[in-house]
Amino acid sequence: MTVSTPIVPDSNAALVSILVRARTQQLSLAELFQTAESMAATGQIAQAIEVYKTWIAFNDNHPLLHLAYFNYAVSLSTIGDMAGTLNALRTALKISPEFAPAHINLGRTLEDCGLIGQAVLQWRSYTDATANVTPDRINHRLLALQHIGRVLESAGKLEEAEAALWQAMELQPHRTEAAQHWIMLRMRQCKWPVVTPSSHITSRQFMDAMSSMSIACYADDPLFQLAKAHRYCTTAVGRPDTRSLVRKPVRQKSGTGQRLRVGYVSSDLRQHAVGFALSEVLELHDKASVEIFAYYCGIPAPLDSTQARIKQSVDHWRDISSLSDLEAAQQIVADEIDVLIDVNGYTKDARTKIFAHRPAPVIVNFCGYPGSMASPYHQYMIADDYIVPAENELYYTEKVLRIPCNQPVDRKRAVSARPTRASVGLPDDAFVFASFNGMQKISASCFARWMAILLATPGSVLWLLVGDDSVNERVKQMAQQAGVAPDRLIFAGKTPNADHLARIGLADLFLDTFPYGAHSTAADAITQGLPVLTIPGKSFASRFCASIVSAAGIPELICDGPEDYVRKAIAFARNPASLAAVRTSLQAQRETCALRDTDRLVRRLEELYWQMQGEAERGETPVPDLRNLGVYYEIGAELAAAGIEFESEQAYRQRYLEQLKLLDEHAPLTPDARLWTGTAG
C-alpha cells in the first residue's frame, strides 16, 4: 500500500530524517513499505533494512507489527541473512500466529538452509491449523472485516478502515465489495497510486472491483465506463421477477390535450447538489402540459427547506423509501407515468431495480449520474452538445437527446453576504487558486500540475476544501516534497451552503480536476463570478465542467490539454488584468448566458419528454445497443491498468481497435455500433 510519493534518500541527511520519523512514530506503515521498497529498487537494500529495523524497534505496539517483521524478513533474505530472516519470520508468527505468508516463507527459508525436515514440519503445522477452515467461516470473517472497515470509516479512522478492508481483500480477492470500498477510501485520502497490486491481488481484480464512479475518477475511458456500468447492471441489479407486475400500455396523449405524466425518481430531492439543481426546474414546469410526480427514495430525514420547496412545486410527492422495489414499481404503474426520469443512476442510495421492472413505457437517464446506464431499460439519456458531441454518441447505449446545458441552476438559492478574505483565512494580497472538488477527484497527475503552477507563481496560494485531518496533513507533506511550502495550501472548513457560496468568489481562479471534473461545483463558482479553468476529455465526467464553462460564455478557459492548463493558469496569475477581463465578461453575461437560462432549459426538457412520448406512441422507442460490451470490458480493464491519463481521441480509439482486431482473429466478433464494424479499418 502507498500513501504518497516515496522518499528515496540520496544522502545521509535524508536517511537520518526518515529514521527520525520512524523513531518518533511519524512514519506510517504504508509509508514504511513504500520508502523501503523504493530504496530496494534503487539498490539501497542496506538502508531499507536499517529503516525496517528502526521502525520495528520504536513501533512495537503497532497493530500490524507482524507485517513490518514480514517485509523486514524479505529484505534480510535478499542479502542472504538467513538467521535474521528466520528470527524475523518467527517473531511475526508470535505476534500473529495465523499469518499465512509468514508460515509459507518460514518453511521456504528453512528449506533454503537445508533443513528439509523442519521445513516440512513447519508447512504441515500450518495446514493442520487451518484444516477446519470452511467456506462458511471464511465468508463470516470476510463479512466481519468489511463491517470493521465500514464502522472505522464512519468514525473517521480511515487508516484503520483501510487496513481492515485490505485483509478482507486478501482473504477473497475475487470478491469485489471490500476492494471497491478500499479503492474509494484511498481516493478520499489522496493515496497514490490508488491501485497497488500485491502477490494476492492482481491489477485485473482491482479493475473488476472499481465502481463506475471510481473508474470515472481513475481514467478518462468512456468505453470502459460504459462496459463497467453494463457489468454492474448485469451482476448487481440483475433481471427481476416481473410476473406480478401488470404494466399498462402506452397511452395516446399527443394532440389530445391531456397532460403528460412525468416522474422523477431520486434519493437526493433534499439539501443536496441534485436537489439544488432541480428545485427551480420543478417549479418552472408548465403544469398545463406536464403533470409532475416526485418519487423520493432517500434515507428518511427531517424535512429541510430544499425538500419542502420541491414538495410545494410538484403535483404529487411520493415517499417510496420504505417500499420494496416491486412495490415502488407498482406505485409508478398505478400513477400511470408516461416518462420516468432516473435521477440517481449508479450513485449512493440508488434504486435501479425499480427501473428494471420497467414501470413506465419510457425511462430516461438524467441529471444525477455522469455516464451511460448501459441497461436494457434506460432508453434515453439527456445531455448537451458539449458533453456528448454527435461523434461521441457511441459511448452511450441510450439515445442521446440534448438541452442547452446539462447543469440546471437554481437562481433562487440563498447566498450570504460575501465575507472578507481575512475572515476565511486567506491572504489579502495573494493570487488565490481554488479547487472545491472532493478529495477523491484529485489524482497524482492533477496534484503535480497544481504544484507546478504554484512553483511558477511565487506568493500564490491554493484553497481546497477541508478533508480528514490526516488527509490534509498528507497533502501538505506532498506539497513540501514537491518544493511548495505547506502553508501555501489553505483548507476551507465546512460551512452552511449559503455561506460557502458567498466565500467562493473570494478566489481568483478555480482549477478543475481531471479526469473527473467539477459539476455543480463549477456552476456554483461561475455563478459567484469565479472563472473556472478546465481540461475536457472524452468521458461524460471529464467534459461536464467544460460544458458549464462554455454555457457561461467563457470558452477561452477551456484548455487543449494538461500543458495548456498549466500554461494558462500561470499566465493568469502573472497577469491578473487578463483574468479581470474574464470576470467582467462573466458578469456581463450572467443573466443571459445558457447556464442561467433555466426557463429555456425547462421548455426544452418538456419538448424532449413529448418527443419521447410521440416515439413511444408510434412504436419507435429506441432499444439500447448492448452488443460486445463484455468484449469492451475485457479490453478496458487491461488498458485502464496502463495508467494513461490524457490522449487524443484518435489514439484512444486506435488502442481499442488494435485489441478488438486481436480478439477477432482469435474468435470472430459480432459487428456493433461502436468501434467494431467487422474490420479494423
C-alpha positions as CSV (number, residue, x, y, z in Angstrom):
1,M,0.0,0.0,0.0
2,T,1.2,3.5,-0.7
3,V,0.3,6.9,0.7
4,S,2.4,9.4,-1.1
5,T,5.4,9.8,-3.4
6,P,8.2,7.7,-1.8
7,I,11.1,9.4,-0.1
8,V,14.2,7.8,-1.5
9,P,17.2,9.1,0.4
10,D,20.2,10.1,-1.8
11,S,22.1,11.4,1.2
12,N,22.9,10.6,4.8
13,A,20.8,13.6,5.8
14,A,17.8,12.2,4.0
15,L,18.2,8.8,5.6
16,V,18.6,10.3,9.0
17,S,15.3,12.3,8.5
18,I,13.5,9.1,7.7
19,L,15.0,7.3,10.7
20,V,13.9,10.1,13.0
21,R,10.3,9.9,11.7
22,A,10.4,6.1,12.3
23,R,11.7,6.6,15.9
24,T,9.1,9.2,16.7
25,Q,6.3,7.1,15.2
26,Q,5.6,9.7,12.4
27,L,6.2,7.2,9.6
28,S,3.1,5.3,8.9
29,L,3.3,1.6,8.0
30,A,2.2,2.3,4.4
31,E,5.0,4.9,4.1
32,L,7.5,2.5,5.6
33,F,6.7,-0.1,2.9
34,Q,6.8,2.4,0.1
35,T,10.0,4.0,1.2
36,A,11.8,0.7,1.8
37,E,10.6,-0.7,-1.5
38,S,11.8,2.3,-3.3
39,M,15.2,2.1,-1.6
40,A,15.5,-1.6,-2.6
41,A,14.5,-0.8,-6.2
42,T,17.4,1.7,-6.4
43,G,19.9,-0.7,-4.9
44,Q,19.8,0.7,-1.3
45,I,18.9,-2.5,0.4
46,A,21.1,-1.8,3.4
47,Q,19.3,1.5,4.0
48,A,16.0,-0.3,3.6
49,I,16.9,-2.8,6.3
50,E,18.0,-0.1,8.6
51,V,14.7,1.7,8.2
52,Y,12.8,-1.5,8.9
53,K,14.9,-2.3,11.9
54,T,14.4,1.2,13.4
55,W,10.7,1.3,12.7
56,I,10.1,-2.1,14.4
57,A,12.2,-1.1,17.4
58,F,10.2,2.1,18.1
59,N,6.7,1.0,16.9
60,D,6.3,-2.3,18.9
61,N,2.7,-1.5,19.8
62,H,1.5,-1.1,16.2
63,P,-1.5,-3.5,15.5
64,L,0.1,-4.5,12.2
65,L,3.7,-5.0,13.5
66,H,3.8,-8.5,12.1
67,L,3.5,-7.1,8.6
68,A,6.6,-5.0,9.2
69,Y,8.5,-8.0,10.5
70,F,7.5,-10.0,7.4
71,N,8.7,-7.4,5.0
72,Y,11.9,-7.0,7.1
73,A,12.4,-10.7,6.7
74,V,12.1,-10.4,2.9
75,S,14.7,-7.7,2.9
76,L,17.1,-9.7,5.0
77,S,16.7,-12.7,2.8
78,T,17.8,-10.7,-0.3
79,I,21.2,-10.1,1.3
80,G,21.5,-13.8,2.4
81,D,21.0,-13.2,6.1
82,M,19.2,-16.4,6.8
83,A,19.5,-16.2,10.6
84,G,18.0,-12.7,10.6
85,T,15.2,-13.9,8.2
86,L,14.3,-16.8,10.4
87,N,14.2,-14.7,13.5
88,A,12.0,-12.0,11.9
89,L,9.6,-14.6,10.5
90,R,9.3,-16.4,13.8
91,T,8.6,-13.1,15.6
92,A,5.9,-12.2,13.0
93,L,4.2,-15.6,13.9
94,K,4.5,-15.0,17.6
95,I,2.6,-11.7,17.1
96,S,0.1,-13.2,14.6
97,P,0.1,-17.0,14.7
98,E,-2.4,-17.3,11.8
99,F,-0.4,-15.0,9.4
100,A,-0.1,-17.4,6.5
101,P,2.6,-15.7,4.4
102,A,5.0,-15.9,7.4
103,H,4.3,-19.7,7.7
104,I,5.0,-20.2,4.0
105,N,8.2,-18.1,3.9
106,L,9.5,-19.7,7.1
107,G,9.2,-23.1,5.5
108,R,10.9,-21.8,2.4
109,T,13.8,-20.3,4.4
110,L,14.3,-23.5,6.4
111,E,14.4,-25.4,3.1
112,D,17.0,-23.0,1.7
113,C,19.1,-23.6,4.8
114,G,19.0,-27.3,4.1
115,L,16.6,-28.1,7.0
116,I,14.1,-30.0,4.8
117,G,12.5,-31.9,7.7
118,Q,11.9,-28.7,9.7
119,A,10.5,-27.0,6.6
120,V,8.0,-29.9,6.1
121,L,7.1,-29.8,9.7
122,Q,6.6,-26.0,9.5
123,W,4.3,-26.3,6.5
124,R,2.4,-29.3,8.0
125,S,1.8,-27.4,11.2
126,Y,0.1,-24.6,9.2
127,T,-2.0,-26.9,7.2
128,D,-3.1,-28.8,10.3
129,A,-4.0,-25.5,12.0
130,T,-6.2,-24.4,9.1
131,A,-7.8,-27.8,8.4
132,N,-11.1,-26.7,9.9
133,V,-11.3,-23.5,7.9
134,T,-14.5,-23.8,5.8
135,P,-16.0,-21.6,3.1
136,D,-18.7,-20.6,5.6
137,R,-16.1,-19.5,8.2
138,I,-14.2,-17.6,5.5
139,N,-17.3,-15.8,4.5
140,H,-18.1,-14.8,8.0
141,R,-14.5,-13.5,8.5
142,L,-14.8,-11.5,5.3
143,L,-18.1,-10.0,6.4
144,A,-16.7,-9.1,9.8
145,L,-13.7,-7.4,8.2
146,Q,-16.0,-5.4,5.9
147,H,-18.1,-4.3,8.8
148,I,-15.0,-3.3,10.7
149,G,-13.9,-1.2,7.7
150,R,-17.3,0.4,7.4
151,V,-17.5,1.3,11.1
152,L,-13.9,2.6,11.3
153,E,-14.5,4.8,8.2
154,S,-17.7,6.3,9.7
155,A,-15.6,7.0,12.9
156,G,-13.1,8.9,10.8
157,K,-10.4,6.3,11.3
158,L,-9.5,6.0,7.7
159,E,-6.1,4.3,8.1
160,E,-7.5,1.5,10.3
161,A,-10.5,1.1,8.0
162,E,-8.2,0.7,5.0
163,A,-6.1,-2.0,6.9
164,A,-9.3,-4.0,7.7
165,L,-10.5,-3.8,4.2
166,W,-7.1,-4.9,2.9
167,Q,-7.3,-8.0,5.0
168,A,-10.7,-8.7,3.6
169,M,-9.5,-8.3,0.0
170,E,-6.6,-10.7,0.5
171,L,-8.9,-13.2,2.1
172,Q,-11.0,-13.4,-1.1
173,P,-9.6,-11.3,-3.9
174,H,-12.3,-12.3,-6.3
175,R,-15.0,-10.7,-4.1
176,T,-15.2,-7.1,-5.1
177,E,-17.1,-5.4,-2.2
178,A,-14.1,-4.8,0.1
179,A,-11.7,-3.8,-2.7
180,Q,-14.3,-1.4,-4.1
181,H,-14.6,0.3,-0.8
182,W,-10.8,0.2,-0.2
183,I,-10.2,2.0,-3.5
184,M,-12.7,4.7,-2.6
185,L,-11.0,5.2,0.7
186,R,-7.6,5.6,-1.0
187,M,-9.0,8.1,-3.3
188,R,-10.6,10.1,-0.5
189,Q,-7.2,10.1,1.3
190,C,-5.2,11.1,-1.8
191,K,-3.1,7.9,-1.6
192,W,-1.4,7.4,-4.9
193,P,-1.1,5.2,-6.8
194,V,-4.6,4.2,-5.8
195,V,-4.2,0.7,-7.1
196,T,-1.3,-1.2,-5.6
197,P,-1.4,-4.8,-6.7
198,S,0.1,-7.4,-4.4
199,S,1.1,-11.0,-4.7
200,H,-2.5,-11.8,-3.7
201,I,-4.5,-9.2,-5.7
202,T,-3.9,-8.6,-9.3
203,S,-4.4,-5.4,-11.3
204,R,-7.3,-7.0,-13.1
205,Q,-9.0,-7.8,-9.8
206,F,-8.7,-4.1,-8.8
207,M,-10.2,-3.1,-12.1
208,D,-13.1,-5.5,-11.6
209,A,-13.6,-4.1,-8.1
210,M,-13.8,-0.4,-9.1
211,S,-17.2,1.1,-9.1
212,S,-18.4,3.1,-12.1
213,M,-17.9,6.4,-10.2
214,S,-14.4,5.4,-9.2
215,I,-13.4,4.5,-12.7
216,A,-14.5,8.0,-13.8
217,C,-12.0,9.4,-11.3
218,Y,-9.4,6.9,-12.3
219,A,-9.4,7.0,-16.1
220,D,-10.8,9.1,-19.0
221,D,-12.1,5.9,-20.7
222,P,-15.8,6.2,-21.7
223,L,-15.8,2.8,-23.3
224,F,-14.6,1.1,-20.2
225,Q,-17.0,3.2,-18.1
226,L,-19.8,2.1,-20.4
227,A,-18.8,-1.6,-20.1
228,K,-18.3,-1.2,-16.4
229,A,-21.8,0.2,-16.0
230,H,-23.2,-2.7,-18.0
231,R,-21.3,-5.2,-15.9
232,Y,-22.7,-3.7,-12.7
233,C,-26.2,-3.6,-14.1
234,T,-26.0,-7.3,-15.0
235,T,-24.4,-8.5,-11.8
236,A,-25.7,-6.2,-9.1
237,V,-29.1,-5.2,-10.5
238,G,-29.9,-8.3,-12.5
239,R,-33.2,-9.3,-14.0
240,P,-36.1,-9.1,-11.5
241,D,-39.1,-11.3,-11.5
242,T,-41.7,-9.1,-13.2
243,R,-44.5,-11.7,-13.4
244,S,-46.5,-10.0,-10.7
245,L,-46.3,-6.5,-12.2
246,V,-49.0,-5.7,-14.7
247,R,-47.8,-2.9,-16.9
248,K,-50.1,-0.6,-18.8
249,P,-49.8,0.0,-22.5
250,V,-48.5,3.3,-23.9
251,R,-51.3,5.9,-23.6
252,Q,-52.1,8.0,-26.6
253,K,-51.7,11.6,-25.4
254,S,-50.1,13.5,-28.3
255,G,-52.6,16.0,-29.7
256,T,-55.3,15.1,-27.1
257,G,-54.9,18.0,-24.7
258,Q,-54.1,15.5,-21.9
259,R,-51.1,16.3,-19.7
260,L,-48.0,14.1,-19.9
261,R,-47.3,12.3,-16.6
262,V,-43.6,12.7,-15.8
263,G,-42.0,11.1,-12.7
264,Y,-38.6,12.0,-11.2
265,V,-37.1,9.3,-9.0
266,S,-34.2,10.3,-6.7
267,S,-32.7,9.8,-3.3
268,D,-31.4,13.4,-3.5
269,L,-34.6,15.5,-3.5
270,R,-33.3,17.4,-0.5
271,Q,-30.4,19.5,0.7
272,H,-28.1,18.0,-1.9
273,A,-26.4,19.2,-5.2
274,V,-29.1,17.4,-7.2
275,G,-31.9,18.8,-5.0
276,F,-30.5,22.3,-5.5
277,A,-30.2,21.7,-9.3
278,L,-33.8,20.5,-9.7
279,S,-35.6,22.9,-7.4
280,E,-36.3,25.7,-9.9
281,V,-36.7,23.2,-12.8
282,L,-39.6,21.5,-11.0
283,E,-41.1,24.9,-10.2
284,L,-40.9,26.1,-13.8
285,H,-42.6,23.0,-15.4
286,D,-45.7,24.0,-17.4
287,K,-48.3,22.3,-15.4
288,A,-50.8,22.7,-18.3
289,S,-48.5,20.4,-20.3
290,V,-47.0,18.1,-17.8
291,E,-48.1,16.6,-14.5
292,I,-45.1,16.1,-12.2
293,F,-44.6,13.2,-9.8
294,A,-41.6,13.2,-7.4
295,Y,-40.6,9.8,-6.0
296,Y,-38.3,10.2,-3.1
297,C,-36.2,7.1,-2.3
298,G,-33.6,8.5,0.1
299,I,-33.0,7.9,3.7
300,P,-35.8,9.3,5.9
301,A,-34.6,12.5,7.4
302,P,-36.1,15.7,8.9
303,L,-37.7,18.0,6.3
304,D,-35.3,20.6,5.0
305,S,-36.0,23.8,3.1
306,T,-35.0,22.4,-0.2
307,Q,-37.2,19.3,0.1
308,A,-40.1,21.5,1.3
309,R,-39.7,23.7,-1.7
310,I,-39.7,20.6,-4.1
311,K,-42.8,19.2,-2.4
312,Q,-44.6,22.5,-3.0
313,S,-43.6,22.7,-6.6
314,V,-44.7,19.2,-7.8
315,D,-48.2,17.9,-8.4
316,H,-47.6,14.7,-6.4
317,W,-45.0,13.7,-3.8
318,R,-44.4,10.0,-3.2
319,D,-42.1,8.8,-0.5
320,I,-41.1,5.3,-1.7
321,S,-38.1,4.9,0.7
322,S,-39.9,2.2,2.8
323,L,-41.3,0.4,-0.2
324,S,-39.7,-2.6,-1.8
325,D,-38.5,-2.3,-5.4
326,L,-41.6,-4.2,-6.7
327,E,-43.9,-2.1,-4.5
328,A,-42.3,1.1,-5.8
329,A,-42.7,-0.1,-9.4
330,Q,-46.3,-0.9,-8.7
331,Q,-46.9,2.6,-7.4
332,I,-45.4,4.1,-10.5
333,V,-47.6,1.8,-12.7
334,A,-50.7,2.8,-10.7
335,D,-49.7,6.5,-11.2
336,E,-49.7,5.8,-15.0
337,I,-46.4,7.5,-15.5
338,D,-45.6,8.1,-19.2
339,V,-41.9,9.3,-18.8
340,L,-39.9,8.2,-15.8
341,I,-36.6,10.0,-15.0
342,D,-33.8,8.2,-13.2
343,V,-32.1,11.0,-11.4
344,N,-29.7,8.7,-9.4
345,G,-28.1,6.4,-11.9
346,Y,-25.4,4.3,-10.1
347,T,-24.9,6.7,-7.2
348,K,-25.4,6.3,-3.5
349,D,-28.9,5.1,-2.4
350,A,-30.0,4.5,-6.0
351,R,-32.9,2.2,-6.6
352,T,-32.0,0.9,-10.0
353,K,-34.0,-2.3,-9.6
354,I,-37.2,-0.2,-9.7
355,F,-36.4,0.7,-13.3
356,A,-35.5,-2.9,-14.1
357,H,-39.2,-3.7,-13.6
358,R,-39.9,-1.2,-16.5
359,P,-42.8,0.5,-14.7
360,A,-43.2,3.2,-17.4
361,P,-43.0,3.0,-21.2
362,V,-40.2,5.5,-21.3
363,I,-37.2,5.6,-18.9
364,V,-34.6,8.4,-19.0
365,N,-31.2,8.8,-17.5
366,F,-30.8,12.5,-16.5
367,C,-29.1,14.8,-14.0
368,G,-27.6,12.6,-11.3
369,Y,-25.1,10.2,-13.0
370,P,-22.2,11.2,-15.3
371,G,-22.4,8.4,-17.8
372,S,-24.4,5.8,-19.5
373,M,-26.5,3.4,-17.5
374,A,-25.8,0.7,-20.1
375,S,-29.0,-1.1,-19.1
376,P,-31.7,-2.7,-21.3
377,Y,-34.4,-0.4,-19.9
378,H,-32.9,3.1,-20.0
379,Q,-33.8,4.1,-23.5
380,Y,-32.8,7.8,-23.4
381,M,-30.2,10.0,-21.9
382,I,-30.4,13.8,-21.6
383,A,-27.1,15.6,-22.1
384,D,-25.9,18.6,-24.2
385,D,-23.8,19.2,-27.3
386,Y,-20.6,19.8,-25.4
387,I,-20.8,16.8,-23.1
388,V,-21.8,14.4,-25.8
389,P,-21.0,15.7,-29.3
390,A,-22.5,13.6,-32.1
391,E,-19.3,11.7,-32.7
392,N,-19.2,10.5,-29.1
393,E,-22.7,9.0,-29.0
394,L,-21.1,5.6,-29.5
395,Y,-20.0,5.8,-25.8
396,Y,-23.6,5.5,-24.6
397,T,-26.3,2.8,-25.0
398,E,-29.1,5.3,-24.6
399,K,-30.4,7.6,-27.4
400,V,-28.9,10.9,-26.6
401,L,-31.2,14.0,-26.6
402,R,-29.9,17.4,-25.7
403,I,-30.7,20.5,-23.7
404,P,-28.8,23.8,-23.8
405,C,-26.7,23.0,-20.8
406,N,-26.8,19.8,-18.7
407,Q,-26.4,21.6,-15.4
408,P,-29.6,23.2,-14.2
409,V,-29.0,26.3,-12.0
410,D,-31.3,27.4,-9.2
411,R,-31.4,31.2,-9.5
412,K,-33.2,31.5,-6.2
413,R,-30.6,29.8,-3.9
414,A,-29.8,31.8,-0.8
415,V,-26.3,33.4,-0.7
416,S,-24.9,35.1,2.3
417,A,-23.1,38.4,2.3
418,R,-19.6,38.0,0.9
419,P,-17.0,37.8,3.7
420,T,-13.5,39.3,3.7
421,R,-10.5,37.2,2.8
422,A,-9.1,37.5,6.2
423,S,-12.2,36.1,7.8
424,V,-11.9,32.9,5.9
425,G,-8.1,32.6,6.4
426,L,-7.0,33.9,3.0
427,P,-4.2,36.4,2.5
428,D,-5.4,39.7,1.1
429,D,-2.6,40.3,-1.3
430,A,-2.1,36.8,-2.8
431,F,-3.3,35.3,-6.0
432,V,-5.7,32.6,-4.8
433,F,-6.1,29.4,-6.8
434,A,-9.1,27.3,-5.6
435,S,-10.5,23.9,-6.2
436,F,-13.6,22.9,-4.3
437,N,-13.9,19.4,-5.7
438,G,-13.9,16.5,-3.4
439,M,-10.5,15.0,-2.5
440,Q,-11.4,11.8,-4.3
441,K,-11.3,13.7,-7.6
442,I,-7.6,14.8,-7.1
443,S,-5.2,12.5,-8.9
444,A,-1.4,12.4,-8.6
445,S,-1.1,14.0,-12.1
446,C,-3.6,16.7,-11.2
447,F,-1.8,17.5,-8.0
448,A,1.6,17.6,-9.8
449,R,0.1,20.2,-12.2
450,W,-1.1,22.3,-9.3
451,M,2.4,22.2,-7.7
452,A,4.0,23.2,-11.0
453,I,1.6,26.2,-11.1
454,L,2.4,27.2,-7.6
455,L,6.1,26.9,-8.1
456,A,5.8,29.2,-11.2
457,T,3.8,31.8,-9.3
458,P,5.5,32.7,-6.1
459,G,3.2,34.2,-3.5
460,S,0.1,32.4,-4.8
461,V,-1.9,30.0,-2.6
462,L,-4.2,27.0,-3.3
463,W,-7.5,26.9,-1.5
464,L,-9.0,23.5,-1.1
465,L,-12.0,22.0,0.7
466,V,-11.1,20.6,4.1
467,G,-10.7,16.8,4.4
468,D,-9.9,14.5,7.2
469,D,-7.0,15.8,9.3
470,S,-4.7,13.1,8.2
471,V,-5.5,13.7,4.6
472,N,-4.9,17.5,4.9
473,E,-1.5,16.7,6.5
474,R,-0.6,14.2,3.8
475,V,-1.5,16.7,1.1
476,K,0.7,19.3,2.8
477,Q,3.6,16.8,3.1
478,M,3.3,16.1,-0.6
479,A,3.4,19.8,-1.4
480,Q,6.5,20.1,0.6
481,Q,8.1,17.2,-1.2
482,A,7.3,19.0,-4.5
483,G,9.1,22.1,-3.2
484,V,6.0,24.1,-2.3
485,A,5.7,25.5,1.3
486,P,2.9,23.7,3.1
487,D,1.4,26.9,4.3
488,R,0.6,27.8,0.7
489,L,-2.2,25.3,0.9
490,I,-5.2,26.6,2.7
491,F,-8.2,24.5,3.7
492,A,-11.8,25.8,3.6
493,G,-13.7,24.4,6.6
494,K,-17.2,23.1,6.4
495,T,-19.9,25.8,6.4
496,P,-23.6,26.2,5.5
497,N,-24.3,26.2,1.8
498,A,-25.3,29.9,1.7
499,D,-22.0,30.8,3.4
500,H,-20.0,28.6,1.1
501,L,-21.5,30.2,-2.0
502,A,-20.6,33.6,-0.6
503,R,-17.0,32.8,0.0
504,I,-16.3,31.1,-3.4
505,G,-15.9,34.5,-5.2
506,L,-13.0,35.5,-2.9
507,A,-10.7,33.3,-5.0
508,D,-9.1,34.4,-8.3
509,L,-9.2,31.2,-10.4
510,F,-10.8,27.8,-9.9
511,L,-8.6,24.9,-11.0
512,D,-10.6,22.0,-12.2
513,T,-9.6,18.3,-11.6
514,F,-9.2,15.7,-14.3
515,P,-10.5,13.2,-15.4
516,Y,-13.5,13.7,-13.1
517,G,-14.2,17.4,-13.2
518,A,-16.4,19.8,-11.3
519,H,-20.1,19.6,-11.9
520,S,-22.5,21.6,-9.8
521,T,-19.4,22.9,-8.0
522,A,-18.3,24.6,-11.3
523,A,-21.7,26.1,-11.8
524,D,-21.6,27.5,-8.2
525,A,-18.2,29.0,-8.8
526,I,-19.2,30.7,-12.1
527,T,-22.5,31.9,-10.6
528,Q,-20.4,33.7,-7.9
529,G,-18.1,35.2,-10.5
530,L,-15.2,32.9,-10.2
531,P,-13.7,31.8,-13.5
532,V,-13.1,28.1,-13.9
533,L,-10.1,26.6,-15.8
534,T,-10.8,23.1,-17.1
535,I,-9.5,20.3,-19.4
536,P,-12.2,18.4,-21.3
537,G,-11.5,14.8,-22.1
538,K,-13.6,12.1,-23.7
539,S,-15.9,10.9,-21.0
540,F,-19.1,12.5,-19.6
541,A,-17.4,13.3,-16.2
542,S,-14.4,14.8,-17.9
543,R,-16.5,17.1,-20.3
544,F,-19.2,18.3,-17.9
545,C,-17.2,21.2,-16.5
546,A,-16.2,22.4,-19.9
547,S,-19.9,22.3,-20.8
548,I,-20.6,24.7,-17.9
549,V,-17.7,27.0,-18.8
550,S,-18.9,27.1,-22.4
551,A,-22.5,27.8,-21.4
552,A,-21.3,30.6,-19.2
553,G,-19.8,32.3,-22.3
554,I,-16.1,32.0,-21.4
555,P,-14.8,29.2,-23.7
556,E,-11.2,30.7,-23.5
557,L,-10.9,28.9,-20.1
558,I,-11.3,25.5,-21.8
559,C,-7.8,24.1,-22.2
560,D,-6.4,21.9,-25.0
561,G,-4.7,19.6,-22.6
562,P,-2.7,19.4,-19.4
563,E,0.2,21.5,-20.7
564,D,-2.2,24.3,-21.9
565,Y,-3.9,24.1,-18.5
566,V,-0.7,24.8,-16.6
567,R,0.4,27.5,-19.1
568,K,-2.9,29.4,-18.8
569,A,-3.1,29.2,-15.0
570,I,0.4,30.6,-14.7
571,A,-0.3,33.3,-17.3
572,F,-3.5,34.4,-15.4
573,A,-1.6,34.6,-12.1
574,R,1.2,36.6,-13.7
575,N,-1.2,38.9,-15.5
576,P,-4.3,39.4,-13.2
577,A,-5.6,42.1,-15.6
578,S,-6.4,39.4,-18.2
579,L,-8.4,37.5,-15.6
580,A,-10.2,40.7,-14.6
581,A,-11.4,40.8,-18.2
582,V,-12.8,37.3,-17.9
583,R,-14.6,38.3,-14.7
584,T,-16.1,41.3,-16.4
585,S,-17.3,39.1,-19.3
586,L,-18.8,36.6,-16.8
587,Q,-20.7,39.4,-15.1
588,A,-22.0,40.9,-18.3
589,Q,-23.4,37.6,-19.5
590,R,-24.6,36.4,-16.1
591,E,-28.3,36.7,-16.7
592,T,-28.4,36.0,-20.4
593,C,-26.0,33.0,-20.8
594,A,-27.3,29.5,-21.4
595,L,-26.0,28.4,-17.9
596,R,-28.6,30.5,-16.1
597,D,-31.4,30.4,-18.7
598,T,-33.4,27.9,-16.6
599,D,-36.7,28.8,-18.4
600,R,-35.3,27.8,-21.7
601,L,-33.8,24.6,-20.3
602,V,-37.2,23.6,-18.8
603,R,-39.1,24.3,-22.0
604,R,-36.6,22.2,-23.9
605,L,-36.9,19.4,-21.4
606,E,-40.7,19.4,-21.9
607,E,-40.2,19.3,-25.7
608,L,-38.0,16.2,-25.3
609,Y,-40.5,14.5,-22.9
610,W,-43.2,15.0,-25.5
611,Q,-40.8,13.8,-28.3
612,M,-40.2,10.6,-26.3
613,Q,-43.9,10.2,-25.8
614,G,-44.5,10.5,-29.6
615,E,-41.9,7.9,-30.4
616,A,-43.5,5.6,-27.8
617,E,-46.9,6.0,-29.3
618,R,-45.5,5.2,-32.8
619,G,-43.6,2.2,-31.5
620,E,-40.3,4.0,-32.1
621,T,-38.8,3.9,-28.6
622,P,-35.1,3.1,-29.1
623,V,-33.7,-0.2,-27.9
624,P,-30.3,0.1,-26.1
625,D,-27.5,-1.4,-28.1
626,L,-25.6,-3.7,-25.7
627,R,-23.6,-5.7,-28.2
628,N,-20.0,-6.6,-27.4
629,L,-19.9,-4.8,-24.0
630,G,-18.3,-7.8,-22.4
631,V,-15.5,-7.5,-25.0
632,Y,-15.1,-3.8,-24.4
633,Y,-14.9,-4.6,-20.7
634,E,-12.0,-7.1,-21.2
635,I,-10.1,-4.6,-23.3
636,G,-10.9,-1.6,-21.0
637,A,-9.8,-3.5,-17.9
638,E,-6.4,-4.1,-19.4
639,L,-6.0,-0.6,-20.9
640,A,-7.1,1.3,-17.8
641,A,-4.5,-0.5,-15.8
642,A,-1.8,1.0,-18.1
643,G,-2.5,4.4,-16.4
644,I,-2.6,6.6,-19.5
645,E,-4.0,9.9,-18.3
646,F,-4.6,12.0,-21.4
647,E,-4.5,11.2,-25.1
648,S,-6.2,12.2,-28.3
649,E,-9.5,10.7,-29.4
650,Q,-7.7,9.1,-32.4
651,A,-5.0,7.5,-30.2
652,Y,-7.6,6.3,-27.7
653,R,-9.8,4.6,-30.3
654,Q,-6.8,3.1,-32.1
655,R,-5.8,1.3,-28.8
656,Y,-9.2,-0.3,-28.6
657,L,-9.2,-1.2,-32.3
658,E,-5.9,-2.9,-32.0
659,Q,-7.2,-5.1,-29.2
660,L,-10.5,-5.7,-31.0
661,K,-8.6,-7.0,-34.0
662,L,-6.6,-9.4,-31.9
663,L,-9.7,-10.7,-30.3
664,D,-11.5,-11.1,-33.6
665,E,-8.6,-13.1,-35.0
666,H,-9.0,-15.5,-32.1
667,A,-12.8,-15.7,-32.3
668,P,-14.8,-13.6,-34.8
669,L,-16.7,-10.7,-33.1
670,T,-20.1,-9.6,-34.0
671,P,-20.1,-6.1,-35.5
672,D,-21.5,-3.4,-33.2
673,A,-22.5,0.3,-33.3
674,R,-19.3,1.4,-31.5
675,L,-15.8,0.8,-32.9
676,W,-16.0,-2.7,-34.3
677,T,-17.7,-2.7,-37.7
678,G,-16.3,-6.1,-38.6
679,T,-12.9,-4.9,-39.7
680,A,-10.1,-2.9,-38.0
681,G,-10.0,-0.3,-40.8
